[in-house]
Amino acid sequence: MRWPDLAAVGGRIDGFELLVRLPSVDGVWVLSFDRAPDVPLGAELGREVLMALSAAADVVVVDLLP
């Protein structure tokens, strides 16, 4: 599961369900982009994903471009 996979998702996102679909290493889950051409993601989707993950995980780290 990567950001482009979430582009078509509408409505509420279950953070726990999302976590089990993400790759993880040593208990750290990662939601990343892939190498495909840019997929437009709206601010609402980003907000929904971050809110869902923050409800499911103790810590959410976001790496943004400068």
N, C-alpha and C positions, 0 to 999 in steps of 0.2 A: 504494500500500500504506500503510495506516494502522493504528494500534493496534486498532481494532475488527475489521479484517480478520484479525488474528492471534488473536482471541478463540476461534475454533473450531479452531485448530491444536493438535494434540497431539503429544507426543514431542519429539524433538530438533529444533532449528532450525539450519539451516546459515546461519551469519553472512554468508558470501560471497554465497550465493543471495539472502538478504534484502537485502543492500546493493544488488544490481543491480535490485531491484524498487522501491527507494525513490527519491523525487524528490531531485535534488541541484542545487546552485548552487555554481559555483567549487570543486568537489571536496568540498563539505560535504553529506552525506546527512542527510535529516530524516525522523524517524519521529514523526508527530504524530497527534492525535485529529482527528475531524471534528466537524461541527456536529450530528450525529445525537444522539438521546437517549443517555444514559449506557449504555455496554456494560460489564457487570461483567468485570473482568480479575483473575484470581487472582494471588497473590504468586508462585506457581510459574511462571506464564507470564512475568511480568515478569523474574524471575530468569533464566529460560531465554533470553529475548530479549537481555538485557544480557550474559550470558555468551557468547552466539553472536556478538554484535556486537563484544565486546571481543577475541574471537579473530580477527576479520576486519579490524578497524580499529586504527590506532595510538592514537587518542584517542576516547573516548566521553563525551559531555557529557549529563547528565541534568538536566532542568528540572522540579523538583517543586513542587507547591503548598505554601505555608507551613502 
